[in-house]
C-alpha cells in the first residue's frame, strides 16, 4: 500500500482533536503489510538481554515483524545481529531458539558463516566458475545495548538508539531501577487474537483500570495516575501507591512496541514487547528483571500479580479487536484527560505509515 494512500490531512487533524485511528487500520492486511515495511523494518526494537549472549559463540534468534534475526557474540567479543536468512536460497540459517556455535551453518545445504557474518565455506564452491564469497555475507543489522537490554534495528539508515530513548534512562534512575544491577530471570509469552497496536494502546492508559483491574486498583491510586507525552518517541506514566508514602509504580512506552513497568520497592522491572503476527493476532512477551536482593517469595508475588493483570488485559484487547473488525464503527473517540498516551502513540503510527 502506497504511503500516499495512507496519508490523509483529515485524519491527521482528527487524531489531533482526539479521534482514534480508523477501525480498518486494525484489521486490513494491506495496512499490516505497510506497518511491517515502514515501522518494524525501520525502528529500534528490544530483542533480549546480554546474559543470553555472554560468551563467544552464544546466539539466540527472534523476529522483527516478519524479519528473522539472529543475535550472536562473535569470537572477538563483539555483539552482532544479522538477518537469519541464508544468501544461497533464502532458508533460515539457524532454526534453534538459542545455543552456542563456532559458526552459523545453514541447516539446508549447508553454507557456513563465521560469527562475524562472512561466508566461510559452501559445499562444492570450487565447482563454480565464479563464486565471490566476499559478497555473500549475512545481511547485518544494527545492534546496540542499554544496560543489559539488547535492541536491533534492521535499517542501514537508522540513527543511534540513544536518539530514540532520549532522557528515558533518567526515568529509570528516578524509579529506583539500576539497569546494571538487574538480571532477567523469567520470560512469559501470551498469544492474543488482537492487533499489536491494541496491546500497546491498552498499556498506554489506566482509564480502564478501576473496572477491569480490581486488584490493581486496590493498590494503585488511579485517580492520581499521571501521564507525560512530552517526548518524541516515548510516553511515561506514574501510579502512586494508595494510602502509602512509598514510591509508586512507573511505566513507559517506547516506540514502536516496547513497554516498561518499573517498581523500586523492591527493585523489579518488566520489559514487554507486543510482537505483530498478522493484522488480527499478536504475541505479548514479558521479560522479568529483578535485583539479586529479591527473595523467591517477592519474585513469585510480583509475577502472579502481573500475570493476573495481563490475563485481564487480554480479554479487553481481544474484545476491542472483535468490535473493530465488526465494521460497526469507523473510529473511536479518546477521553484525552486520561488517554493522551494513546493519542501520542497513534500520531506516531500515522506519521510512519503516511510518510509525513
N, C-alpha and C positions, 0 to 999 in steps of 0.2 A: 504494500500500500504506500503510495507516494506521500511524503510529508505534507505536500500541498493539500492533499485530501483531508488530512487531519488538522491542518491549520485553519482556524476559524476565529476571526476577531470577535465575533459574537459570543463564542464560547469563552474566550479569554476574559471578556467583560463579565460574563455570567459567573465565572469562578471568582472573580474579584468581589462580587456582591454576595457570594455565599451559596450559589447553586453548586451542585456536585457535577462530576464528570458524567457524560451520557451513560445510561444503563448499557448500551450496546458495547461500550469500551470494556466491559467486564465479561462479555460472552462471545464476541466475534473473533474467529481465528485470524482474520487479517490484522486486527488490532494487536493481538497477541504476537503475531509474527513481527510486526513493527517494533514491539517492545523488546523482543529478543535482539533485534538488529541495532536499535538505537539507544537502548538502555543497558541491557546485560552484556552486550559486546563492547561497551564503551565506558564502563564505570568501575570504580574500585569496590570489590566485594570481599567480605570475610569468608575465609575458607577453612580455617583451623588454627592450631596453635603450634608454637615452636617445639613443644615436647614431642610432637608427632614425627619430627624430623631432627632429632637431637644429634644423630651420628651420621657420618658419611655413608651414603647408600640408602638411608631411610627415605621412604616415599609414602605418599598417600594420594588417592585420586578423588576427584569431585567433579561437579559440573557448574558452569556459569550459564544459566539459561540452557541452551542446547549444546554448549561447547564442553566437550570432555577435557578435563585438565588433570595433569599430574604435577605434583609438587615434590621436589627431591632436594636432598642435601648432597652436593657433589663432592668429589674426592678432596678438593681443596677447602671444603667447609662452607662454600657459598650456597645460599638458598636460591633455588631456581624453580621456575614454573614454565611448563610447555603445554601446547595442545597435545592431548593424549591421542594423537592421530598419526598413523604411520605414513611416511612420504611415498610408500610403494603404491598401495591401492586404497588407502583410507581406513584400514582397520584400526580400531583402538589398540594401542600398543600394549598397555597394561590393563588386565581385567581385574586383578585383585584390588581390594579396597586399600590395603596398606601392607608394608613389609620392608625388607632390606635387600638391595641388589647391588652387584658390582657394575651392571649395565642395565639398560632398559631394552629388553628384547621383545619384539613383536611376537605374539603367540601364533600368528598366521603363517609367515613364510621362512624363516624368522629374521627379518632385518634387525640389526643390533646397534643400539645407540649408546654412546658414552654418557656419563651422568651430566656432562655439560651440553647435551643435546646433539652433538655432532654424530654423524653416521660413522660407525666403526667398521662394520662389515655387512655385506649382503651375500647370501649364498649364490655362487656361480657368477659373481660380478665380473670375473675375468672373461666370461663369455660375451660380454657386451663390448661392442666396438668403442663406444663412448659411455663412460659411467663416471660422472663428476660428483664424487661423494661430498665435496665441499659445498655443493649447492643443495644438499639433501638433509640438512639438519632438521630436527623437530622445530616447529614454529614456536618461538619464545614469547612468553607473556611477561609483563611487568609484575614484579612481586616486591612488596615492602612489608615491614613489620611495625607494629605499635605495641611495645611491651612484648608479651608472648603471643599477641594476635597476629595472624598472617592474612594479608589482603593481596588479591590478584586483580589486575586489570588487563583484559585482552587487547586493548587498543594501543598500537605503536605510538599514537599521538598523545597518549594520556600524560597529564601533568603529575606532580607528586601527590601521594596520599595526604601529605601534610596540607596541601591546598584545600582538601575536602574536609578534613577533621578540624581544621582551624583551632579554635580555643577549647575544643571538646575535652582535651586532657585536663584542663583546669577544673572542669566539672567533676571529673573522676576524683581529683585531689580533694575537692570540697566535700564530696560524698564520703570521703574516708577510704577510698579504694586506691591502693598502691599496686598498679598493674604488675610490677616486677615481682611482687610477693604472691601473686595469685597463681594457682595451679588448677588446670582443668581436670576434674575428677569424674565427670559423668556427661553423657550425651543421650538425650531423649529425642525421638523422632515421631511426629504425628502426621498422618495423611488427612488432607482436607478436601472435600468437594466444594472448593471455593477458589476464586481468582486470588492471586498473590496480593493484589492491591487491597482487597478487602481485609486481609490479615493485617497488613501494615496500618490501614485506617482504623481498625478496631483497637490497635495498640495506642494510637495517637489521640485517644480521648478517654475520659473517665465519666462522661455524661451517663453512660450505661451502667456504671458500677453499682449504684445503690440498689437497683432492681435485679441485675444479672449476677452480681458477685456479693452475696450477703456476708460471707465470712471475711472477704477482703474489706468490705465496707464497715465491718465491726472493728477493724484495726486501723484503717486509713481514713483520715478526715476528708471525705470527698467534697465537702462544701468549701474547703480551703485549698483544694487542689490547684496548683499553679502551672501555667503554660508559658513558654517562651519560644517565639518563632522568629526571632530577630536575626538568625544566622542563615546563610545561603543554603547549605546542604544538610543541616540537621536542626531538629527541634528538641526542646528539653521540657521535662515535667517534674514536678515535685509534689509528693503526697505526705503531708505531716501525719505523725502518729497521733491517734486520738488520745486525749487526756494524758499526754506524756510530754516531758521536756526533751526527750531523746530526739536525736536527728531522725528525720523521716526517710522515705524511700525516694530515690532519684531515678528517673527514666530518661532515655534519649532514643531518638530515631535518626539513623544515619542513612542518607540517600545511597542506593535506592531501596534496600530491603533488609537492613540490619537494625535490630532493636536491642537496647541495653536496659537491664534492671539492676540497680546498684543499691546495696544495703551496707552501711558501715558498721552496724552493730547487730550481729558480728559481721566482719568483712566477708562479703559474698557477692557474686555477680552472675548474671545470666547474659549470654550473648545469643540472640535469637535471630535466625535467618528465615525469611519467607521465600522459599525456593519455588520458582514457577515450574509447573509441569505442563499444563496446557491452559487454554482460556478459562476452564472451569475447575481446575484442580491445582493444588499446591502442596508442598511439604513444609512443615514447620520443624526446624532443627533447633533444639535448645541445648547449648553447651553451658554446663555449670562450672564456675570457677570459685574456689574457696581459698582463704588464707589457711596456712598449715595449722594455725592455732585452733581451728574449729573442731569441736568434738563430733563423733559419729552421730550422736543424737541431734545436735544442732543441724547438721547437714541433712539428716533424714527429715526433720521437721520442715526445713526450708524446701526440699524437693516435693514433699507431699502437698504443701500449701500451693506451690507453683503449679503442680500437676492438676490440682483441683481447679484453679483459675483458668488454666489452659483448656481443660475439657469443657468448662462453661463457655469459654470464648469460641470453641469450635462449633458449638450449637448455634451461636449467634452468626458466625461467618457463613456457615452453610445455609442458614435461613436467608441472609441477605442475598447470597448467590441465587437461590431459587426465586426470590422475589424479583431481582433484576432480570433474570432470564425469562420471566413470565411475560414481559412486554407490557405490564400494567402501567408502568410509569416510564417517562423518558429520562428523568433525572430526579435527584432529591434536593433537599434544602437543608443546609447546615445550620446548627444553632451556634453561631460564631462566638458567643460568650464562653462556650465550652468546647468547641470543635475547631478552633483555629489551626490546630496541628494537622487536621485532615486537609484544610484549605491549603496550607503550606505545602503538603505532600502532593496534592492534586495539581497545583500550579507547576511543580517540578515535572510531573508526568506530562502535562500538556506541553511544557517547554521542550522537553526532549523529543516527544513524538511529533511535534509540529515543526521543529527546527527553528523556532523563533528565539 
